[in-house]
């Protein structure tokens, strides 16, 4: 993997934190629109979505939430370096799959995945 500068790493972390936070909040809104009533915590939201067969990758998303929490206390970049491979190989594909799910459920706006 290409070595990132500190500025690039910080930008990537901020974009990731924003994206993972938005992903569970949109799922919370989706489930509430479908009539579910539940404690709206990030992990419980993804678990409920999987239990009801809306998604099949809740654990990868939950792991992403854990990484987000760890990275918020990463002052020297070490935690990012330890998590980068998991972010690229597991969390990012899970977020892309979630995006495609939202689009298939009538999402408006962009129609391309993150990779395109």
C-alpha positions in Angstrom: 0.0 0.0 0.0 1.2 3.5 -0.8 2.4 5.5 2.2 0.1 8.4 3.0 1.3 11.8 4.2 0.0 13.0 7.6 -2.4 15.3 5.8 -3.8 12.5 3.6 -4.1 10.2 6.6 -6.0 12.8 8.6 -8.3 13.5 5.7 -9.0 9.9 5.2 -9.7 9.3 8.8 -12.1 12.3 8.9 -13.9 11.1 5.8 -14.2 7.6 7.2 -15.5 8.9 10.6 -18.2 11.0 8.8 -19.1 8.1 6.5 -19.4 5.4 9.2 -21.5 7.8 11.4 -23.8 8.7 8.5 -24.2 5.0 7.5 -25.7 3.9 10.8 -27.9 7.1 11.1 -29.4 6.5 7.6 -30.0 2.8 8.6 -31.7 4.0 11.8 -34.0 6.3 9.7 -34.7 3.5 7.3 -35.6 1.0 10.0 -37.8 3.6 11.7 -39.6 4.3 8.4 -40.2 0.5 8.1 -42.0 0.7 11.5 -39.2 -0.7 13.8 -39.0 0.7 17.3 -35.6 0.2 19.0 -32.8 1.8 21.0 -31.0 3.8 18.4 -27.4 2.9 19.1 -25.0 2.3 16.1 -24.3 -1.3 16.8 -27.9 -2.2 17.7 -29.0 -0.5 14.5 -26.8 -2.7 12.3 -27.7 -5.8 14.2 -31.4 -5.2 13.8 -30.9 -4.5 10.1 -29.2 -7.9 9.7 -31.7 -9.8 11.9 -34.4 -8.5 9.5 -32.4 -9.5 6.4 -31.9 -5.9 5.1 -28.1 -6.4 5.3 -25.8 -9.4 5.7 -22.6 -7.7 6.8 -23.4 -6.1 10.2 -20.2 -7.4 11.9 -17.9 -5.7 9.3 -19.8 -2.4 9.9 -19.7 -2.8 13.7 -15.9 -3.5 13.4 -15.8 -0.2 11.5 -17.5 1.6 14.3 -14.9 0.2 16.7 -12.1 1.4 14.5 -13.7 4.8 14.3 -13.7 4.9 18.1 -10.1 3.9 18.3 -9.0 6.4 15.7 -10.5 9.3 17.6 -7.7 8.8 20.1 -4.9 8.2 17.5 -2.4 11.0 18.1 0.6 9.6 16.4 -0.9 7.6 13.5 -0.1 4.2 14.9 -3.7 3.0 15.3 -4.4 4.0 11.8 -1.5 2.1 10.5 -2.7 -1.0 12.5 -6.2 -0.6 11.1 -5.6 0.5 7.5 -5.7 -3.0 6.0 -8.9 -3.9 7.8 -10.4 -0.6 6.7 -9.5 -1.2 3.0 -10.3 -4.9 2.9 -13.4 -5.2 5.2 -14.9 -2.0 6.2 -14.8 -0.1 2.9 -16.4 -3.0 1.0 -19.1 -3.2 3.7 -19.8 0.5 3.3 -19.9 0.2 -0.5 -22.4 -2.7 -0.2 -24.5 -0.7 2.3 -24.5 2.2 -0.2 -25.7 -0.1 -3.0 -28.5 -1.3 -0.6 -29.6 2.2 0.0 -29.6 2.9 -3.7 -31.7 -0.2 -4.4 -34.2 0.9 -1.8 -34.9 4.1 -3.7 -32.0 6.3 -2.9 -31.8 9.5 -4.9 -28.7 11.4 -6.1 -25.5 9.7 -7.0 -25.8 6.3 -8.7 -22.2 5.3 -8.8 -20.5 3.2 -6.1 -17.5 4.6 -4.2 -15.2 2.8 -6.6 -16.5 4.3 -9.8 
